[in-house]
Amino acid sequence: MCDAIYIHIPFCINKCQYCDFLSFKSTPYKRREYVEYLKKEIKLYPEFEYDTVYFGGGTPSLLDPFEVKEILELLQIREDSEVTLEVNPKSVDLEKLRAFRNAGINRLSIGVQSFDPYYLKLIGRLHTGIEAEEIYRDARKAGFENVSLDLMFSLPGQSIEDVRKDLVKIAKLRPEHISIYSLIWEEGTPLYEKLLKGDLEETDNEIEAEMYELIIDFLKSKGYIHYEVSNFSLPGKEARHNTKYWENKEYLGAGLGASGYIGNQRYKNAVNFEDYYGKIDNNEKPYEEVEVLKEKEKEEYRYILGLRLLEKGVEADKEYIDKCVELEKKGYLMKKSGRYILTHKGLMIANDVFEEFIS
């Protein structure tokens, strides 16, 4: 059953130095045209009833609130649904946030990344730490009671004390949810080019691990639950939409380059506007890639994704029980209420553990 939809808005004010996501600069006309095609794409699917809606990007908050409302009015949405909009602090003010709230958005995910002016400039963010705090407070004034903030760590030259300072600031704001991401050096990005030239250096693996442990210990001490590898929440405020991904549940992906999972198919939409618009004009779903999953592949996804949930984990079946027992003996997994979850040792090398389930 598909009760979740991800909607990709591929527009940004500018491209961040670390970003290789599918996003472009835009004009109001370009955004308007895109919204019209997005609405047509959504109409190509059955009328699912949605429990979660997620506007991601890019910078979805670049859209006018009435455009977001138009999209939401196409969808059958449950009364108690979670409807999330990703926000760049430079793209909104109090009035616009109120309009998004009135349009039907009830959860915000604000891309703070850091409060330190040096690191914000280094990674190409246009907002200041002070502006990020102001937008967070404006979100509260606008009536949002469920706000997530993103933080990055392991930035070039960043110290453990720098990370601690960001944590102190974010804890004072007390958002319901915090996502933390270590910097990934993506080929082709400006930051990666500076790395190749020797202008920047990667963080030492041991220091990065210390930063991660500091984040975990600090946020737990402030009452946050570390419920997923990169995510923390106050009790009952886990991200419902993203949890569906980790539980390997079906979701519709709409928009340029969006991915989805319906029935036994995982798909990815066209990544250029010409192909995306052209297929929709032909009344076709704008797929670029389709993977028809066999049962074995579904099971692999179930372990790789499910083990990211640190409290829930996965229930082992006959085919993978020996692998789970082996990883348990090595101290990477443990059994809790009949399910396997990552230990602290396993968490520190989580990607290596996940790869054990790929044949």
C-alpha positions in Angstrom: 0.0 0.0 0.0 1.4 3.4 -1.0 0.6 6.1 1.6 3.6 8.3 1.2 4.7 10.8 -1.5 8.0 12.5 -2.1 7.8 15.6 -4.3 11.1 16.9 -5.7 11.5 20.6 -6.3 14.8 21.0 -8.2 15.4 24.7 -7.7 17.9 26.5 -5.5 19.0 30.1 -4.9 22.5 28.9 -5.6 24.4 25.6 -5.6 26.2 24.8 -2.4 29.9 23.9 -2.7 29.4 20.3 -1.5 26.1 19.6 -3.4 25.7 17.2 -6.3 21.9 17.0 -5.9 19.7 17.6 -9.0 19.0 21.3 -8.6 19.1 24.5 -10.8 18.7 28.2 -10.5 15.3 29.3 -11.7 12.8 32.1 -12.5 9.2 32.4 -11.2 8.1 31.4 -14.8 10.3 28.3 -14.8 9.0 27.3 -11.4 5.4 27.9 -12.5 5.9 25.7 -15.6 7.4 23.0 -13.5 4.5 23.0 -11.0 2.0 22.6 -13.8 3.9 19.5 -15.1 4.3 18.1 -11.5 0.5 18.3 -11.1 0.0 16.5 -14.4 2.4 13.7 -13.3 0.6 13.2 -10.0 -2.6 12.7 -11.9 -1.0 9.8 -13.8 -1.1 7.7 -10.6 -4.1 6.2 -8.7 -5.6 8.4 -6.0 -3.7 7.0 -3.0 -4.6 8.3 0.5 -1.4 9.8 1.9 -0.2 9.6 5.5 3.0 11.6 4.8 3.9 14.2 2.1 7.4 15.4 1.8 8.6 18.4 -0.4 12.3 18.0 -0.9 14.9 19.5 -3.1 16.6 21.6 -4.0 14.8 24.3 -2.1 11.0 23.7 -2.1 10.5 26.9 -0.1 11.4 28.9 -3.2 7.9 28.0 -4.4 5.0 30.4 -3.7 2.8 29.0 -1.0 -0.2 29.0 -3.3 1.7 26.6 -5.6 2.3 24.3 -2.7 -1.4 24.5 -1.9 -2.3 23.7 -5.5 -0.2 20.5 -5.3 -1.6 19.5 -1.9 -5.2 20.0 -3.1 -4.6 17.3 -5.7 -3.8 14.8 -3.0 -6.0 12.8 -0.7 -4.4 13.5 2.6 -5.4 12.0 6.0 -6.4 14.4 8.6 -3.5 13.5 10.9 -0.9 13.4 8.2 2.7 14.7 8.3 3.3 17.2 5.6 6.9 18.4 5.5 8.6 21.2 3.6 12.4 21.6 3.3 13.4 25.2 3.9 16.5 27.3 3.2 16.6 30.2 5.7 17.3 32.7 2.9 14.1 31.8 1.0 11.5 32.6 3.6 10.3 35.2 6.1 7.6 35.2 8.8 4.8 36.1 6.3 5.8 33.3 3.9 6.1 30.8 6.7 2.5 31.7 7.8 1.3 31.2 4.2 3.0 27.8 4.0 1.3 26.8 7.3 -2.1 28.0 5.9 -1.4 26.0 2.7 -1.3 22.8 4.6 2.4 22.3 5.6 2.6 21.2 9.3 6.3 20.2 9.6 9.5 22.1 8.5 13.0 20.8 7.8 15.3 23.8 8.0 18.8 23.5 6.4 21.0 25.2 9.0 24.2 23.0 8.4 26.2 25.2 10.8 25.9 28.3 13.0 29.6 29.3 12.4 30.0 32.1 9.7 33.4 30.6 8.5 32.0 27.2 7.8 28.8 28.5 6.3 30.8 30.6 3.8 33.2 27.7 3.1 30.4 25.3 2.1 28.5 28.1 0.1 25.5 28.7 2.3 24.1 32.2 1.9 22.5 32.5 5.3 24.2 33.4 8.6 23.8 31.5 11.9 21.8 34.4 13.3 19.5 34.3 10.3 19.0 30.6 10.8 18.0 31.2 14.4 15.6 34.0 13.4 13.9 31.8 10.8 13.5 29.1 13.4 11.8 31.5 15.8 9.7 32.8 13.0 8.6 29.2 12.3 7.4 29.0 15.9 5.5 32.4 15.5 3.9 31.0 12.3 2.5 28.1 14.3 4.8 25.3 13.4 5.0 22.8 16.3 7.1 20.2 14.5 10.5 21.5 13.2 13.6 19.6 12.2 17.0 21.2 11.8 19.9 19.9 9.7 23.5 20.0 10.9 26.7 19.0 9.1 30.0 17.9 10.6 33.4 16.8 9.5 33.8 20.0 7.5 37.3 20.9 6.3 39.3 22.2 9.2 36.4 21.8 11.7 37.5 20.9 15.2 35.6 18.9 17.8 35.1 22.1 19.8 33.5 23.7 16.7 31.1 20.8 16.5 30.3 21.2 20.3 29.5 24.9 19.8 27.0 24.1 17.0 25.4 21.4 19.3 25.1 23.9 22.2 23.3 26.3 19.9 20.9 23.8 18.4 20.1 22.3 21.8 19.1 25.8 23.0 16.6 26.1 20.2 15.1 22.7 21.1 13.7 21.6 17.8 11.6 18.4 17.8 14.0 16.7 15.4 17.7 17.0 14.4 19.4 15.4 11.4 23.2 15.3 11.3 25.3 14.5 8.3 29.0 14.2 7.8 30.4 15.9 4.7 30.6 13.6 1.7 33.2 14.7 -0.9 31.2 14.3 -4.1 33.2 14.3 -7.4 32.5 17.3 -9.6 31.6 19.6 -6.8 33.6 22.8 -6.1 34.6 21.5 -2.7 35.9 18.3 -4.3 38.0 20.3 -6.8 39.6 22.2 -3.9 40.4 18.9 -2.3 42.1 17.7 -5.4 44.1 20.9 -5.6 45.2 20.5 -2.0 43.4 23.7 -0.9 41.3 21.6 1.6 41.9 18.4 3.5 39.5 15.7 4.6 38.9 15.2 8.3 40.9 12.3 9.8 38.6 9.2 10.2 39.3 9.0 13.9 38.5 12.6 14.5 35.3 12.2 12.5 34.3 9.2 14.7 35.0 11.3 17.8 32.7 14.1 16.4 30.0 11.5 15.8 30.3 10.1 19.3 30.2 13.6 20.7 27.0 14.4 18.8 25.4 11.2 20.0 26.3 11.6 23.7 25.5 15.3 23.7 22.1 15.0 22.1 21.1 12.0 24.2 22.1 14.0 27.3 19.6 16.7 26.2 16.7 14.2 25.9 16.9 13.3 22.3 16.4 9.8 21.1 19.0 8.5 18.6 16.4 6.5 16.6 18.2 6.3 13.2 21.9 6.5 12.1 21.7 10.2 11.2 18.6 11.3 13.1 17.6 12.3 16.6 14.2 13.3 17.9 12.3 14.2 21.0 10.0 11.3 22.1 7.2 10.7 19.6 8.7 13.2 17.0 10.5 10.8 14.7 10.2 11.7 11.0 7.2 9.6 9.9 7.9 10.0 6.2 11.6 9.0 6.3 10.8 6.2 8.6 8.7 4.7 5.8 11.9 4.5 3.7 13.8 2.7 6.4 11.0 0.3 6.9 11.1 -0.4 3.2 7.5 0.7 2.6 6.2 1.9 -0.7 6.2 5.5 -1.7 5.4 7.6 -4.7 8.2 9.8 -6.0 7.1 12.8 -8.2 9.2 15.4 -9.9 12.4 15.7 -11.9 14.8 12.9 -10.9 12.6 11.7 -8.1 12.8 8.1 -7.0 9.8 5.9 -6.0 8.9 2.4 -4.9 5.5 1.0 -5.8 4.6 -2.7 -6.0 7.7 -4.6 -7.0 9.3 -1.7 -8.8 11.8 0.9 -7.8 12.0 3.7 -10.3 13.8 7.0 -11.0 12.3 9.8 -13.1 14.0 11.6 -16.0 16.7 14.0 -14.9 16.4 16.6 -17.6 13.4 18.9 -18.2 13.0 18.0 -21.9 12.6 14.3 -21.2 10.5 14.8 -18.1 8.1 17.3 -19.8 8.0 15.2 -23.0 6.9 12.0 -21.4 4.2 13.8 -19.4 3.0 15.5 -22.6 2.6 11.9 -24.0 0.6 10.9 -20.9 3.5 8.6 -19.8 5.0 8.3 -16.4 8.4 10.1 -16.7 10.5 7.1 -15.8 14.2 7.0 -16.8 15.1 3.8 -14.9 12.9 1.0 -13.5 14.2 -1.9 -11.4 11.9 -4.9 -11.0 12.7 -6.4 -7.6 13.0 -10.1 -7.0 12.2 -11.3 -3.5 15.9 -11.7 -2.6 16.5 -8.0 -3.5 13.5 -6.9 -1.5 15.0 -8.8 1.5 18.4 -7.1 1.0 16.7 -3.7 1.0 14.8 -4.7 4.2 18.1 -5.4 6.1 20.1 -2.5 4.7 17.4 0.0 5.4 15.9 -1.6 8.5 19.2 -1.8 10.4 19.4 2.0 10.2 16.5 2.1 12.7 18.5 1.8 15.9 15.6 1.0 18.2 13.6 -1.3 15.9 16.1 -3.0 13.7 15.0 -6.1 11.7 13.6 -9.5 12.3 15.9 -12.1 10.8 14.5 -14.8 8.5 15.9 -18.2 7.7 18.1 -17.0 4.8 19.9 -14.3 6.8 19.8 -15.7 10.4 23.4 -17.2 10.0 24.7 -13.8 8.8 23.0 -12.0 11.8 24.4 -14.5 14.3 27.9 -14.1 12.7 27.7 -10.3 13.1 26.4 -10.7 16.6 29.4 -12.8 17.6 31.7 -10.1 16.2 29.9 -7.5 18.3 28.3 -5.6 15.5 24.7 -6.7 16.1 22.7 -7.6 19.2 19.3 -9.1 19.7 16.5 -6.9 21.3 12.9 -8.1 21.7 13.5 -10.8 19.0 14.9 -8.3 16.5 18.5 -7.5 15.5 19.8 -4.0 16.0 23.2 -2.3 15.6 25.5 -2.2 18.6 27.5 0.9 19.3 30.5 -0.9 17.7 28.4 -1.7 14.6 27.0 1.8 14.4 30.6 3.2 14.0 31.1 1.1 10.9 27.4 0.9 9.8 28.0 1.0 6.1 30.4 -2.0 6.3 27.7 -3.9 8.3 25.0 -3.1 5.7 27.2 -4.4 2.9 27.3 -7.8 4.5 23.7 -8.2 3.4 24.4 -7.5 -0.3 25.1 -10.6 -2.4 
